[in-house]
Amino acid sequence: VQLQASGGGLVQAGGSLRLSCAFSGRTFSSYAMGWFRRAPGKEREIVAGISLSGSITRYADSVKGRFTISRDNAKNTVYLQMNNLRPEDTAVYYCGAGGTFYSNVRDYWGQGTQVTVSS
């Protein structure tokens, strides 16, 4: 399995970004997906998770109401729409596949994409 994350960048506080994670190598719809982030000096934390069909999602309290995870099983891609970004959202964002939909334990990881939010 390969996961390719993209869409990161530099944005001002209050702005938006949309991350994408392209999945290949296995049947995408057989894998729960999640987005994670690691800020400088901090441990990796889960941001959002989504079930196989996309019918169930869950978010970290810190992003609830601002971020939306979604998936397109026809395009083998999971997305993270990030709105009203804050400087504390600055981190490397990773996608993960496998495990349960809101687990920190994943079978496969993408390479990460940097998100920087300026104040």
Secondary structure, DSSP 8 states (H G I E B T S, - for coil): -EEEEE--EEEETT--EEEEEEEESS-GGGS-EEEEEE-TTS--EEEEEE-SSS--EEE-TTTTTTEEEEEETTTTEEEEEE-S--GGG-EEEEEEESSSTT-S--SEE---EEEEEE-
